[in-house]
Amino acid sequence: MCPHLPLSTPATLLLLLPVCLSLSLSLPPLSEMKEKNPWHTPVAIIISVIGVIAIVALVTVAVLQNRPLSQKYKYGIVLDAGSSHTALYIYEWPAEKDNNTGRVEQTHSCKVKGPGISSYASEPWKAGESLRECMQEAEQWVPSKRHHETPLYLGATAGMRLLDAENKSASDKVFKAVEEALQKFPFSFQGARILFGQEEGAFGWVTVNYLDDRLTQGLETTGALDLGGASTQISFSGPETILDPCFHPGYAERKIYSDLYDSPCVSDRKPQNASVSFNHQGHGNFQKCQEAIKSVFNFSSCRYSQCSFNGIFQPHLQGPFGAFSAYYFVMNFLNLTDTSIPLETVKDKLRQYCATPWTQIKNQHPRVKVKYLAEYCFSGTYILTLLTEGYNFTSETYSNIKFIKEIKGSDAGWTLGYMLNLTNMIPAEAPDSPPLPHAGYVSIVTLMAILLFILFIISLRPLWPCRSKQPQIV
């Protein structure tokens, strides 16, 4: 710009006019003098957008491809319909099996209220109704999306074996009522059946050794000792007053004869012309109690080289044994689960317990139901007699027994072994896999990286050195 000149000096103005003209011709317009931003060009904007999209895509693919895969589980339900009660067990295992065998673990159990289903022979519909509450719990524990594919089994043991042998029609009606009740739930019901004694024992053996990892690690297996309700029955003659050596001194109850002989195991032994009720009195004598219990076993007949009792072959005892179910619960109450205590000491402790007055026993255990409290003397004596006289455990081999309630969170019993056997017949699911195969994932990441590198190089173009072409003056 030329300086402002006063009009009163025309000579000066004329002298400076060529200079001003020269300056005005050599300077660009003011708008062109502002520095241009290379990022404001359309090409730069397009490059930036492509770059952002490529980065987002790369991060998304990486996150989806490398996110932790959720473990899928399958479920199974087994109902243990025993003689004294029914229990429901829920098991789960990885859908992608471990060494072709589902690694089954117990996740929940529910004890059905009331007696075993065999007790409902006269009212079969109650057998099915009794299962409703525990089955509703199962609906809550098993994920709803797995309901339709979750197998549901009911295995009945000694109580139903006895009922089936005595009254096949009544047994069939109980099973029909149970099946109708279980089919109303959204699970895959696979039927209800009676387990043979050999099956019950075998599945119990599998359970104990599976939970201890003895089957997979090639360790010495553990023997299994199971004790339920139907095998603890005992009958008495029909006098007005019964002095029972298996109950504590001072115990006295008026009982109904028909209640005593409800079980199919002893129903045919009910005395004829007996009174409706009798006085049940205890006098707590371990030795006489053991003699009465031994009379239940048949040790005389044996067609083999050696037997346990009732003509059943039994080889020589070897290795450790796990004793569960009633074995554990009774001996735990009596504080006799420590088998390092000599066998004779165990007998002495049980002898002292049975001789303890009934009033003292009730005072020592005020929270235990009288029905169960009164029977621990008999139950403990029965277990000790069964182990020593029936199964031939001696002072040397008794220490090989371990009384167990559960192993690694699963109840010891035949149901887990039963479930292990059944899972081998259930097809395995394919494991979850990443969205892309490994080769495809690597290819996409490589292409994205190359694209981003090219875009980065292009974005530096404004900074590249360039030769300015000056017009030549001729």
C-alpha angles and dihedrals in degrees: 000000000000118000118257109262126195115246090232091077107060092158093059090047092055091049095052097041096089090051092052092048090051093051094047092052095048099049122077120231115284093248090055092051092068113099113254117232109225091205092064094067119104092242092054092049092051091049091051093050092049090049094051091048091050093050093048091048092049093050092045094051091047093050095047093044095049102037115122112268114235116239113243119215136197124208139212133188125208125186114205104207101193130174097260102031145347124244130192122215127191118203131187133192137173112279088225098064126234108239090340091301123095112245094230122201130176114244103173142003132194128192112218113231116244133023129316120293091254088068090067095065092122093044106031096174090066090062091064094040092054091064096056099090096051092044090055088054089052090055089058096046099047113068110253093234088061097047098095094051099041110107117226121201135178119201119188121202137184099337094056092039089060094044091048091051093048102037116011093180093055091047092052092050092052091050091047092053091048093049093049090051095048094046089064091069122083096246129105099261110207099185141267123263144160116261117222116235090248091055093048091052094044095050091048089053091050091050095053095046095041093054091049090051089236094132095056099038097048093241125154106281124240123236117235127227116190128181125186137173105268094060095059098068122127130180131215135199115259107255123141093251125032120201104206118197090195094066128070122268109267095028110133129167135160107232137184117242093217091059091054093054100041094108116091086227093071104014092109091055097063107131117247121242091009121154119259093252140015140199112255110203128175129214100173109229115159095193095051091042090055091049090052091050093048089057088066091061123075109221097161105074119066126149092186136068089267137359140190099218139307090036095296116147116237126180122216114294115256137170130003124322133209115213115198144159111036091359090066100038095050097042091044091055090049090048090237102121092108101095092184084081109095114259093240090054090052090053091049092051091049090047090054092046094052091049092053111111115257094237090056092049091053091049091051094050108032094157097054117094111253091230092063097032093059093055102052093091091054093041093049092048091047092052093048091047092047093051098045104030099026104037095024100236110168135198087272099046098038090082089063089072120095117192108218135181100183141349121218092343096311124110113245110242144096097283097079092049088050090052092048090055092049097048090063087069095051115090115242121241122236110256120250111269133196117271092251131041114248095253092050092048092051091048094052093047091049094050091047091050092050091048092051091048092052091048090050091053091048091049089060093057095103088060095053113114113252136184115241111219110222117202112246118236112224 
